[in-house]
Amino acid sequence: MLKTSTPIELPPPVRQVLSRLPRYPGSVLLVLALNRILAPQLPADTREALRHRRLRIVVSDAGMVFDLSWDGERFTPSPPQSPADLTLTASGHDFMRLAARQVDPDMLFFHRRLRSEGDTELGLIVKNAIDAMDLPVLDPEHWVRTRFGPQPAAALSALRDWLPLPRR
């Protein structure tokens, strides 16, 4: 895992637009992605520990909030007014770096760039589940290669410009 870098945040005009988007549709999109990418990789004990627990993901630089829970079989969006058992807060860039396994969650936590509020035990379960995932499952480059084949030049180039993907 790479060390933390200087925080990269969205420009204020982009934040102003994104922060006005309604929460529920964004949560629906996030759970669709998580159910496709993350849910099949969750071990049985993690699935049980997540059952009916409410998670909130806050993308601080985008002013976006996603509410979700695990119903025992899949992630589902939660109503925004429901209290969360665990809230994870970071910038969009740091969340993408976590997903691409370019930075260790502990390092972001100790540099106060990843905040965890609420149920500490649940936070550790989520962190350990992410740490145990196979890299391709959480690597956006893998998603592009799966969709576009081994030579996705244009799509991969555009993705590399936006995401913090490792250069090969």
Helices and strands as residue ranges (DSSP letters): H 12-18, H 23-37, G 39-41, H 44-50, E 54-59, E 64-70, E 75-77, E 86-90, H 92-99, H 105-110, E 115-118, H 120-132, H 135-138, H 140-148, H 153-162
